[in-house]
Amino acid sequence: MPYASIANHANAMAHYLLSFIFLFIVFPMLIFRYREGGSFDNLARNFIKAVLLYIILGYLLVVIKLYEFIALVLFMVSLNFLLLKKGGEKTAGIFYKINCLLMDFADGVIPAEALAKRVFGGFKNLFSKLISAFRDPANILLLFVCLCSLYIRIYNALIHPAPSMSDSSVVLAWMKYIENRMVFHDGIYPQGFHIYLATLRKFSAINPLYILNYSGPVSGLLTTLSIYFFTSRITESKASGVVAAITFGILWPLISDNWVRQAATNSQEFAFAFIMPTFYYYIKYLSEGKRDDLFTAFAGITVIGLVHSIALVFCGVGAFIIVFVFLVTDLKRSWKRLLNTVLSGMLCIFISFLPLGLGLLFGKEVHSSSSEYLLSKIYDNFFPPVRGVDLASFAALGLVFLLLIGGLIRKKLNRSYMFVFLYGAAYFLFIYYGPALTKSQVITNRFGDMWNLFIPVLVGVSFNILLLPIRKAGIRSAFQLGLAAVFFAFSIYCTRLTPIIPYKVQSDAAVEQYLRINSSFRPTEWHLVSGFVGGYALSYGTAYHIQSADFVANYNPSDKEITDLATKVVLPNIFIFYEKNVFVDEVDSLEGLVLEQYEARLRDSDALAEWIEKYREAHGELNVYYEDADLVVYYIKQGDTNDLFKKY
């Protein structure tokens, strides 16, 4: 079945979506108590807590070598019964009600007809809630924004099977290592994101490549929703949240230089989805003192720490500013809450660094390329150019500042707006002066990402401030929503919803042929010989991979049969991927390291061509499994293995 076919993606997406709904919506509903607030707020809380739960559980099960689907399911069932036994209805919530209903049915208290009516009534009630939610025009507009946001990010994954960007091969391999109960295979690095992906893979039971390709766009959608969530809550305006979501979800390519990362799957972009909700719940806790808000904020910042260290710095700076704001403005009333917040931050740091200690205990070293990048320096006084969007955002900060001055005059402080101003101003100054002051390559290349992430919030907040002079709340809300709809139409006109297409390090044809072969052979039943980047990560767990240079060096084409070097067992099915034209993405400039790698691959390709020619002389023509203008896949069948090809 072709990768880009509707049937193929319908099947894969159904598995992905059902596993996501179960892991992050249904199961959290069963184990976490319902709280005050709307359904969206409960979904956000449950999602954040569930991700933390799965990451910690994943680390534990991988370390003790029990990371399997059945182990995850047994843990979930045990946790449900433990909560039910300990707290009953107050703790287990909906699970308790379902359990009682089923026991009553088993005991004959409730007849089958009554049970069917109650189940049908439950679904009817859920459906009516969904319908009522979309009676609000703001929710309908947000839905369209989310669909457009997802479309421009996921289009690439639907059309191009090759993973996006160079990091994708590493993410794919590390996800598979987690599945095989190996942690820190290539060095110590936060594995939270890879545990999240591996858990999705365990429940979806589809090829890991689909998990990789879909999860990046989903992370972008989650970040869009998180920006809406934060902005709409602090402004108390859904329309302002929608404007912020439009800015990030649709206009992002006009804001960020790293916009292609939104269609790729990287741990930093996944961590970004948790930053804004964490800020909101810290502010909410310090304002209201509800413990669940503190726990949710703690869960959010801990997830970030277990996923991406640089994102933890971004979130940590924001948490520090939030504490500072309440320390200065409300110390007498909130000092206990401030102490709890600081203690939760210290606990987060401890948990975030536990994997480092665990890796050192196992005798591992810090991931070499990451540590080199973290410590790398620049040697000139670099000042990033001030873009038009930066000036507009700085003007938005000015609006927030004026609002704060007005609040001080009226002695009516808005601490959320104070945080927005201080955080935005701090990052704007830091990304401009930080590179020259620190000479850090990380600060130069990555810290601008957080500023770009905060720009949509500033847009939404300033949008709300500009319309505050309209005194009547109903008229203001209707006018805001109308302007948000106009802004949505304008954003579509400006971008034409052009999909984000990141660069690739593999050709689509090579990856498609891998999927085709993999659907025809059982794991470990075939060998893939290739010289293209990411061949090992792609085939790991489903085939044996041999680098083309090693294949040419270690296997004699004149031998009667090709056998395993160690066991001398005949290799039954060998697929040789020969690149007639070595693949280089058109966005790559053949300079520096890229040029060196390209020249090395050219040499390996020439050597493989010579090996193939010698094999022809000794054994006759090879079977051609696939061929186009750039790639040939040769098939060598040996031994008595049955031909397991399926029609394509």
C-alpha positions as CSV (number, residue, x, y, z in Angstrom):
1,M,0.0,0.0,0.0
2,P,1.6,3.3,-1.0
3,Y,2.6,5.5,1.9
4,A,0.7,8.6,0.7
5,S,-2.5,6.7,0.1
6,I,-5.7,7.6,2.0
7,A,-6.2,4.1,3.1
8,N,-2.7,3.8,4.5
9,H,-3.0,7.0,6.6
10,A,-6.6,6.2,7.6
11,N,-5.4,3.0,9.2
12,A,-2.3,4.4,10.8
13,M,-4.0,7.6,12.1
14,A,-6.9,5.6,13.5
15,H,-4.4,3.6,15.6
16,Y,-2.5,6.7,16.6
17,L,-5.6,8.7,17.5
18,L,-7.2,5.9,19.5
19,S,-4.1,5.3,21.5
20,F,-3.6,9.0,22.1
21,I,-7.2,9.4,23.3
22,F,-7.0,6.4,25.6
23,L,-3.6,7.4,27.1
24,F,-4.1,11.1,27.5
25,I,-7.9,11.6,27.8
26,V,-9.7,8.5,28.9
27,F,-7.3,6.9,31.4
28,P,-6.5,10.2,33.1
29,M,-10.2,10.8,33.5
30,L,-10.4,7.5,35.4
31,I,-7.5,8.2,37.8
32,F,-7.5,11.9,38.4
33,R,-10.3,13.7,40.2
34,Y,-12.4,16.2,38.4
35,R,-11.9,19.8,39.4
36,E,-13.6,23.1,39.2
37,G,-13.6,24.8,35.9
38,G,-14.5,23.9,32.3
39,S,-13.8,20.7,30.4
40,F,-10.8,22.2,28.6
41,D,-9.2,23.1,31.9
42,N,-9.7,19.5,33.1
43,L,-8.3,18.1,29.9
44,A,-5.2,20.3,30.2
45,R,-4.6,19.3,33.8
46,N,-5.0,15.6,33.1
47,F,-2.8,15.7,30.0
48,I,0.1,17.3,31.9
49,K,-0.2,14.9,34.8
50,A,-0.5,11.8,32.5
51,V,2.6,12.7,30.5
52,L,4.6,13.0,33.8
53,L,3.2,9.7,35.0
54,Y,4.1,7.9,31.8
55,I,7.6,9.3,31.6
56,I,8.4,8.4,35.2
57,L,6.8,4.9,34.7
58,G,8.8,4.5,31.5
59,Y,12.1,5.3,33.2
60,L,11.3,2.8,36.0
61,L,10.2,0.0,33.7
62,V,13.1,0.4,31.3
63,V,15.7,0.3,34.1
64,I,14.2,-2.9,35.5
65,K,13.8,-4.3,32.0
66,L,10.0,-4.7,32.2
67,Y,9.0,-2.0,29.6
68,E,6.4,-3.9,27.7
69,F,2.8,-3.3,26.7
70,I,1.5,-5.8,29.2
71,A,3.5,-4.2,32.0
72,L,2.0,-0.8,31.2
73,V,-1.5,-2.2,31.1
74,L,-1.0,-4.0,34.4
75,F,0.2,-0.8,36.0
76,M,-2.9,1.1,34.8
77,V,-5.3,-1.6,36.0
78,S,-3.5,-1.8,39.4
79,L,-3.5,2.0,39.8
80,N,-7.2,2.1,39.1
81,F,-8.0,-0.6,41.7
82,L,-5.6,1.0,44.2
83,L,-7.3,4.4,43.9
84,L,-10.7,2.7,44.1
85,K,-9.8,0.8,47.3
86,K,-8.1,3.8,48.9
87,G,-10.5,6.6,48.1
88,G,-13.7,5.3,46.7
89,E,-15.8,7.7,44.7
90,K,-14.1,10.8,45.9
91,T,-10.8,9.7,44.4
92,A,-11.6,7.4,41.5
93,G,-14.4,9.5,40.2
94,I,-15.9,8.1,37.0
95,F,-14.1,4.8,37.3
96,Y,-15.9,4.1,40.6
97,K,-19.3,4.8,39.0
98,I,-18.5,2.5,36.0
99,N,-17.2,-0.3,38.3
100,C,-20.4,-0.1,40.5
101,L,-22.6,-0.1,37.4
102,L,-20.9,-3.3,36.0
103,M,-21.0,-5.0,39.4
104,D,-24.7,-4.2,39.8
105,F,-25.3,-5.7,36.3
106,A,-23.3,-8.8,37.2
107,D,-25.4,-9.3,40.4
108,G,-28.6,-8.9,38.4
109,V,-29.6,-5.6,40.2
110,I,-29.7,-3.8,36.8
111,P,-31.2,-5.7,33.8
112,A,-29.5,-5.6,30.4
113,E,-32.0,-3.2,29.0
114,A,-31.5,-0.7,31.8
115,L,-27.7,-1.0,31.4
116,A,-28.0,-0.3,27.7
117,K,-30.2,2.7,28.3
118,R,-27.7,4.1,30.9
119,V,-24.8,3.5,28.6
120,F,-26.6,5.1,25.7
121,G,-27.7,8.0,28.0
122,G,-24.1,8.6,28.9
123,F,-23.0,8.8,25.3
124,K,-26.0,11.0,24.5
125,N,-25.0,13.3,27.4
126,L,-21.4,13.5,26.2
127,F,-22.5,14.2,22.6
128,S,-24.9,17.0,23.8
129,K,-22.0,18.6,25.8
130,L,-19.9,18.6,22.6
131,I,-22.7,20.1,20.6
132,S,-23.3,22.8,23.3
133,A,-19.6,23.6,23.3
134,F,-19.8,24.5,19.7
135,R,-22.7,26.8,20.1
136,D,-20.1,29.3,21.2
137,P,-18.7,31.0,18.0
138,A,-15.3,31.4,19.7
139,N,-15.0,27.6,20.1
140,I,-15.9,27.1,16.4
141,L,-13.3,29.7,15.3
142,L,-10.7,28.0,17.5
143,L,-11.6,24.6,15.9
144,F,-10.9,26.1,12.5
145,V,-7.6,27.6,13.7
146,C,-6.5,24.2,15.1
147,L,-7.4,22.4,11.8
148,C,-5.5,24.9,9.7
149,S,-2.6,24.8,12.2
150,L,-2.5,21.0,12.0
151,Y,-2.8,21.0,8.2
152,I,0.2,23.1,7.5
153,R,2.3,21.0,9.9
154,I,1.1,17.5,9.1
155,Y,0.8,17.8,5.3
156,N,4.5,16.9,4.9
157,A,4.0,13.8,7.1
158,L,1.1,12.6,4.9
159,I,3.0,13.0,1.6
160,H,6.6,12.4,2.4
161,P,7.6,9.2,4.2
162,A,11.2,10.4,4.8
163,P,11.6,11.8,8.3
164,S,12.2,15.5,8.6
165,M,15.5,17.1,9.6
166,S,18.7,15.4,10.7
167,D,17.6,14.9,14.3
168,S,14.7,12.6,13.2
169,S,17.0,9.6,12.8
170,V,18.3,10.0,16.4
171,V,14.7,10.5,17.8
172,L,13.6,7.3,15.9
173,A,16.5,5.2,17.1
174,W,16.1,6.4,20.7
175,M,12.4,5.7,20.7
176,K,13.2,2.1,19.5
177,Y,15.9,1.8,22.2
178,I,13.3,2.6,24.9
179,E,11.0,0.0,23.4
180,N,13.8,-2.5,23.7
181,R,14.5,-1.5,27.3
182,M,17.7,0.4,26.7
183,V,18.3,3.9,28.1
184,F,21.1,6.3,27.3
185,H,22.3,4.1,24.5
186,D,24.3,6.9,22.9
187,G,25.0,8.8,26.1
188,I,23.1,10.7,28.8
189,Y,20.3,12.9,27.4
190,P,16.8,13.6,28.6
191,Q,14.6,10.6,27.4
192,G,11.2,11.9,28.4
193,F,10.1,12.7,24.9
194,H,11.3,9.3,23.6
195,I,9.4,7.5,26.4
196,Y,6.3,9.4,25.4
197,L,6.7,8.3,21.8
198,A,7.5,4.7,22.7
199,T,4.4,4.6,24.9
200,L,2.3,5.8,22.0
201,R,3.9,3.1,19.9
202,K,3.2,0.4,22.4
203,F,-0.5,1.1,22.4
204,S,-0.9,2.0,18.7
205,A,1.0,-1.0,17.4
206,I,2.0,0.7,14.1
207,N,5.4,1.2,12.5
208,P,7.5,3.6,14.6
209,L,8.0,5.7,11.5
210,Y,4.3,6.8,11.6
211,I,4.6,7.7,15.3
212,L,7.7,9.8,14.5
213,N,6.1,11.6,11.5
214,Y,2.8,12.3,13.2
215,S,4.0,13.4,16.6
216,G,5.9,16.5,15.5
217,P,2.8,18.1,14.0
218,V,0.7,17.0,17.0
219,S,3.2,18.8,19.2
220,G,2.7,22.0,17.2
221,L,-1.0,21.6,17.6
222,L,-0.6,21.1,21.4
223,T,1.5,24.3,21.5
224,T,-1.1,26.2,19.6
225,L,-3.7,25.1,22.2
226,S,-1.4,25.9,25.1
227,I,-0.9,29.5,23.8
228,Y,-4.7,29.9,23.4
229,F,-5.2,28.5,26.9
230,F,-2.7,30.8,28.6
231,T,-3.7,34.0,26.7
232,S,-7.5,33.4,27.0
233,R,-7.2,32.8,30.7
234,I,-5.1,35.8,31.7
235,T,-7.1,38.2,29.5
236,E,-10.4,36.5,30.3
237,S,-11.2,36.8,26.6
238,K,-11.5,33.8,24.3
239,A,-11.2,36.0,21.2
240,S,-7.8,37.2,22.5
241,G,-6.7,33.6,22.9
242,V,-7.8,32.8,19.4
243,V,-5.8,35.7,18.0
244,A,-2.7,34.4,19.9
245,A,-3.4,30.9,18.5
246,I,-3.8,32.2,15.0
247,T,-0.4,34.1,15.3
248,F,1.4,30.9,16.4
249,G,-0.6,28.3,14.5
250,I,-0.9,29.9,11.1
251,L,1.4,32.9,10.9
252,W,4.4,31.2,12.6
253,P,6.4,30.9,9.4
254,L,6.3,34.7,9.2
255,I,7.7,35.0,12.8
256,S,10.3,32.4,13.3
257,D,13.5,31.6,11.4
258,N,13.2,28.0,12.6
259,W,9.6,27.5,11.4
260,V,10.5,24.2,9.7
261,R,11.0,22.6,13.1
262,Q,7.2,22.8,13.5
263,A,6.7,20.0,11.0
264,A,9.6,17.9,12.4
265,T,9.6,15.8,15.5
266,N,12.0,17.2,18.2
267,S,12.0,17.1,21.9
268,Q,12.3,20.9,22.3
269,E,9.1,21.6,20.4
270,F,7.2,19.0,22.5
271,A,8.5,20.6,25.7
272,F,7.2,24.0,24.4
273,A,3.7,22.7,24.6
274,F,3.9,22.6,28.5
275,I,5.5,26.1,29.1
276,M,2.4,28.3,28.9
277,P,0.1,26.1,31.0
278,T,2.8,25.8,33.6
279,F,3.0,29.6,33.8
280,Y,-0.8,29.8,34.1
281,Y,-1.1,27.3,36.9
282,Y,1.7,28.9,38.9
283,I,0.0,32.2,38.7
284,K,-3.4,30.6,39.5
285,Y,-2.0,28.8,42.5
286,L,-0.3,32.0,43.9
287,S,-3.5,33.9,43.4
288,E,-6.0,31.4,44.8
289,G,-4.0,28.9,46.8
290,K,-5.5,25.6,45.4
291,R,-3.1,22.7,45.8
292,D,-4.1,21.0,42.5
293,D,-3.0,24.1,40.7
294,L,0.5,23.8,42.3
295,F,0.6,20.1,41.5
296,T,-0.3,20.7,37.9
297,A,2.3,23.4,37.5
298,F,4.9,21.2,39.2
299,A,3.9,18.3,36.8
300,G,4.3,20.7,33.8
301,I,7.7,22.0,34.7
302,T,8.9,18.5,35.6
303,V,7.8,17.2,32.3
304,I,9.8,19.9,30.6
305,G,12.9,19.1,32.7
306,L,12.6,15.4,31.8
307,V,12.2,16.3,28.1
308,H,14.5,19.2,27.2
309,S,17.0,21.0,29.4
310,I,17.1,24.3,27.4
311,A,13.2,24.4,27.6
312,L,13.5,23.9,31.3
313,V,15.7,27.1,31.5
314,F,13.0,29.0,29.6
315,C,10.3,27.8,31.9
316,G,12.5,28.3,35.0
317,V,13.1,31.9,34.2
318,G,9.3,32.4,33.9
319,A,8.6,30.7,37.2
320,F,11.3,32.9,38.9
321,I,9.6,36.0,37.5
322,I,6.2,34.8,38.7
323,V,7.6,34.3,42.2
324,F,9.2,37.7,42.0
325,V,6.0,39.4,41.0
326,F,4.0,37.9,43.9
327,L,6.9,38.5,46.3
328,V,6.9,42.2,45.6
329,T,3.2,42.7,45.4
330,D,1.6,40.2,47.7
331,L,4.2,38.8,50.2
332,K,2.1,39.2,53.3
333,R,-0.8,37.1,52.0
334,S,1.0,34.6,49.8
335,W,4.3,33.9,51.6
336,K,3.3,30.2,52.3
337,R,2.3,29.7,48.7
338,L,5.6,31.3,47.6
339,L,7.5,28.9,49.8
340,N,5.5,25.9,48.4
341,T,6.3,27.1,44.8
342,V,10.0,27.4,45.6
343,L,10.0,23.9,47.1
344,S,8.2,22.5,44.1
345,G,10.8,24.1,41.9
346,M,13.6,22.5,43.9
347,L,11.9,19.1,43.7
348,C,11.5,19.6,39.9
349,I,15.3,20.3,39.6
350,F,16.1,17.2,41.6
351,I,13.8,14.9,39.5
352,S,15.1,16.5,36.3
353,F,18.7,15.7,37.2
354,L,17.9,12.1,38.4
355,P,18.4,10.7,34.9
356,L,21.9,12.2,34.8
357,G,22.7,10.5,38.1
358,L,21.1,7.3,36.8
359,G,23.2,7.4,33.7
360,L,26.4,8.1,35.6
361,L,25.6,5.2,37.9
362,F,25.3,2.9,34.8
363,G,28.7,4.1,33.7
364,K,27.4,6.2,30.8
365,E,28.8,9.5,29.6
366,V,26.9,12.6,28.6
367,H,25.8,12.6,25.0
368,S,28.8,13.9,23.2
369,S,27.4,16.1,20.5
370,S,24.9,17.7,22.8
371,S,27.5,18.5,25.4
372,E,29.8,19.9,22.7
373,Y,27.0,22.1,21.4
374,L,26.1,23.2,24.9
375,L,29.7,24.4,25.5
376,S,30.4,25.7,22.1
377,K,31.3,29.4,21.7
378,I,31.1,32.1,19.1
379,Y,34.0,34.5,18.6
380,D,32.5,37.7,17.6
381,N,30.1,40.3,19.1
382,F,26.9,39.0,17.5
383,F,23.8,41.1,17.8
384,P,20.8,39.6,16.1
385,P,18.9,41.8,13.6
386,V,15.8,43.5,15.0
387,R,13.0,42.4,12.8
388,G,9.7,44.2,12.1
389,V,7.9,41.6,14.2
390,D,10.3,42.3,17.1
391,L,9.5,46.0,16.9
392,A,5.7,45.2,16.9
393,S,6.2,43.0,19.9
394,F,8.1,45.6,21.7
395,A,5.2,48.0,21.0
396,A,2.9,45.4,22.5
397,L,5.1,45.3,25.6
398,G,4.7,49.1,25.7
399,L,0.9,48.7,25.7
400,V,1.1,46.2,28.6
401,F,3.4,48.7,30.5
402,L,0.8,51.5,30.1
403,L,-1.9,49.2,31.3
404,L,0.2,48.4,34.4
405,I,0.8,52.1,35.0
406,G,-3.0,52.7,34.9
407,G,-3.5,49.8,37.3
408,L,-1.0,51.2,39.7
409,I,-2.8,54.6,39.7
410,R,-6.1,52.8,40.4
411,K,-4.3,50.5,42.9
412,K,-5.7,47.5,40.9
413,L,-2.8,45.3,40.1
414,N,-3.0,42.6,37.4
415,R,-0.1,40.3,38.2
416,S,-0.6,38.2,35.1
417,Y,0.0,41.3,32.9
418,M,3.0,42.2,35.1
419,F,4.5,38.8,34.5
420,V,3.9,39.2,30.7
421,F,5.7,42.5,30.7
422,L,8.7,41.4,32.8
423,Y,9.1,38.1,31.0
424,G,8.8,39.6,27.5
425,A,11.1,42.5,28.3
426,A,13.7,40.2,29.9
427,Y,13.8,37.8,26.9
428,F,13.8,40.6,24.3
429,L,16.9,42.1,26.0
430,F,18.5,38.8,26.6
431,I,18.3,37.5,23.1
432,Y,19.7,40.8,21.8
433,Y,22.6,41.2,24.2
434,G,23.0,37.6,25.4
435,P,25.1,36.3,22.5
436,A,27.6,39.2,22.7
437,L,27.8,39.0,26.5
438,T,28.1,35.2,26.9
439,K,29.6,34.1,23.5
440,S,27.4,31.0,23.8
441,Q,26.4,29.2,20.7
442,V,23.3,27.8,22.5
443,I,22.1,31.3,23.4
444,T,22.8,32.6,20.0
445,N,20.9,29.8,18.2
446,R,18.2,28.7,20.6
447,F,17.1,31.4,23.0
448,G,15.4,33.3,20.2
449,D,13.0,30.3,20.0
450,M,11.4,31.2,23.3
451,W,11.1,34.9,22.3
452,N,9.3,33.8,19.1
453,L,7.1,31.5,21.2
454,F,6.1,34.5,23.4
455,I,5.3,36.8,20.5
456,P,1.8,35.3,19.9
457,V,1.0,35.8,23.6
458,L,2.0,39.5,23.3
459,V,-0.2,39.8,20.2
460,G,-3.2,38.3,22.0
461,V,-2.7,40.4,25.1
462,S,-2.2,43.7,23.2
463,F,-5.3,42.8,21.1
464,N,-7.3,42.6,24.3
465,I,-5.8,45.9,25.8
466,L,-6.6,47.9,22.7
467,L,-10.3,47.0,23.0
468,L,-10.6,47.5,26.7
469,P,-12.0,51.1,26.2
470,I,-15.2,49.4,25.1
471,R,-16.9,49.3,28.5
472,K,-19.8,47.0,27.9
473,A,-18.4,43.4,28.1
474,G,-21.0,41.9,25.8
475,I,-20.4,44.4,23.0
476,R,-16.6,44.2,23.5
477,S,-16.6,40.3,23.3
478,A,-18.7,40.4,20.1
479,F,-16.5,43.0,18.5
480,Q,-13.3,41.1,19.6
481,L,-14.6,37.9,18.1
482,G,-15.5,39.6,14.8
483,L,-12.0,41.1,14.6
484,A,-10.5,37.7,15.4
485,A,-12.5,36.2,12.5
486,V,-11.2,38.9,10.2
487,F,-7.6,38.3,11.5
488,F,-8.1,34.5,10.8
489,A,-9.2,35.3,7.2
490,F,-6.3,37.7,6.8
491,S,-3.8,35.1,8.0
492,I,-5.1,32.5,5.5
493,Y,-4.8,35.1,2.8
494,C,-1.2,36.0,3.7
495,T,0.0,32.4,4.1
496,R,-2.3,30.6,1.6
497,L,-2.0,27.8,4.2
498,T,1.3,26.8,2.6
499,P,2.4,23.6,4.2
500,I,5.7,23.5,6.1
501,I,8.1,21.2,4.2
502,P,11.4,20.6,6.2
503,Y,14.5,19.3,4.7
504,K,15.2,15.5,4.5
505,V,18.4,13.4,4.9
506,Q,16.8,10.4,3.1
507,S,14.9,10.1,-0.1
508,D,11.2,9.3,0.0
509,A,11.7,6.4,-2.4
510,A,14.2,4.7,-0.1
511,V,11.9,5.0,2.9
512,E,8.9,3.9,0.9
513,Q,10.8,0.8,-0.3
514,Y,11.8,0.0,3.3
515,L,8.1,0.1,4.3
516,R,7.2,-2.1,1.4
517,I,9.8,-4.7,2.3
518,N,9.0,-4.5,6.0
519,S,5.3,-5.3,5.2
520,S,6.4,-8.4,3.4
521,F,8.9,-9.9,5.8
522,R,8.9,-10.6,9.5
523,P,11.4,-8.8,11.7
524,T,15.0,-10.2,11.6
525,E,14.1,-12.1,8.5
526,W,15.9,-9.7,6.1
527,H,19.0,-7.6,5.8
528,L,19.1,-4.0,4.5
529,V,22.3,-2.8,2.9
530,S,22.5,1.0,2.5
531,G,24.7,4.0,2.6
532,F,22.0,6.6,3.1
533,V,21.8,8.6,6.3
534,G,19.5,7.1,8.9
535,G,19.3,3.6,7.4
536,Y,20.2,2.0,10.8
537,A,17.6,4.0,12.7
538,L,15.0,3.2,10.1
539,S,15.6,-0.6,10.1
540,Y,16.5,-1.1,13.7
541,G,14.0,-3.6,15.3
542,T,12.6,-4.7,12.0
543,A,15.6,-5.8,10.0
544,Y,19.4,-6.2,10.2
545,H,21.2,-3.2,8.8
546,I,24.6,-3.3,7.2
547,Q,26.4,-0.1,6.2
548,S,27.3,-0.3,2.5
549,A,31.0,0.4,3.3
550,D,31.1,-2.4,5.8
551,F,29.3,-4.7,3.3
552,V,31.8,-4.0,0.6
553,A,34.8,-4.5,3.0
554,N,33.6,-7.7,4.7
555,Y,31.7,-9.7,2.1
556,N,33.3,-11.2,-1.0
557,P,31.0,-11.0,-4.1
558,S,32.7,-14.1,-5.6
559,D,31.7,-16.3,-2.7
560,K,29.0,-18.9,-3.4
561,E,26.8,-17.5,-0.6
562,I,26.8,-14.5,1.6
563,T,27.0,-15.7,5.3
564,D,27.0,-14.0,8.7
565,L,30.5,-13.1,9.7
566,A,30.2,-14.6,13.2
567,T,27.9,-17.6,12.8
568,K,28.5,-18.4,9.1
569,V,24.7,-18.8,8.7
570,V,23.5,-18.0,5.2
571,L,21.7,-14.6,5.1
572,P,18.4,-15.5,3.5
573,N,17.0,-12.2,2.2
574,I,19.3,-9.3,1.3
575,F,18.2,-6.0,-0.1
576,I,20.9,-3.7,-1.4
577,F,19.9,0.0,-1.7
578,Y,22.2,1.5,-4.4
579,E,21.9,5.2,-4.9
580,K,22.6,6.0,-8.6
581,N,22.5,9.6,-7.5
582,V,23.4,10.1,-3.9
583,F,20.5,12.0,-2.2
584,V,21.1,15.5,-0.9
585,D,18.2,17.7,0.0
586,E,18.0,20.8,-2.2
587,V,18.1,23.1,0.8
588,D,21.5,21.7,1.9
589,S,24.5,23.8,0.9
590,L,27.4,21.5,-0.1
591,E,29.9,23.1,2.3
592,G,31.8,22.1,5.4
593,L,30.6,18.9,7.1
594,V,27.8,18.4,4.7
595,L,30.2,18.4,1.8
596,E,32.5,15.9,3.6
597,Q,29.6,13.6,4.3
598,Y,28.4,13.8,0.7
599,E,31.9,13.0,-0.7
600,A,32.2,10.0,1.6
601,R,28.8,8.7,0.5
602,L,29.8,9.2,-3.1
603,R,32.9,7.0,-2.5
604,D,30.8,4.4,-0.7
605,S,28.3,4.4,-3.6
606,D,31.0,3.9,-6.2
607,A,32.5,1.0,-4.1
608,L,29.1,-0.6,-3.8
609,A,28.6,-0.3,-7.6
610,E,31.9,-2.1,-8.1
611,W,30.8,-4.9,-5.7
612,I,27.5,-5.3,-7.5
613,E,29.3,-5.6,-10.8
614,K,31.6,-8.3,-9.5
615,Y,28.7,-10.1,-8.0
616,R,27.0,-10.1,-11.5
617,E,30.2,-11.6,-13.0
618,A,30.2,-14.4,-10.5
619,H,26.5,-15.2,-10.1
620,G,24.7,-13.6,-13.0
621,E,22.1,-10.7,-13.0
622,L,20.7,-9.6,-9.7
623,N,16.9,-9.4,-9.1
624,V,15.7,-5.8,-9.3
625,Y,13.1,-5.2,-6.6
626,Y,12.7,-1.5,-7.4
627,E,14.3,1.1,-9.7
628,D,13.8,4.7,-10.5
629,A,16.1,7.4,-11.9
630,D,18.0,7.7,-8.6
631,L,17.7,4.5,-6.7
632,V,17.9,0.8,-7.4
633,V,17.0,-1.9,-4.8
634,Y,18.5,-5.3,-5.6
635,Y,17.2,-8.4,-4.0
636,I,19.4,-11.4,-3.2
637,K,17.5,-14.5,-2.1
638,Q,19.5,-17.3,-0.6
639,G,18.8,-20.6,1.2
640,D,15.4,-22.3,1.4
641,T,13.5,-19.4,2.8
642,N,10.0,-19.1,1.2
643,D,9.4,-16.0,-0.9
644,L,7.2,-13.9,1.3
645,F,6.6,-11.0,-1.1
646,K,3.1,-9.5,-1.0
647,K,1.6,-7.7,-4.0
648,Y,2.2,-4.0,-3.8
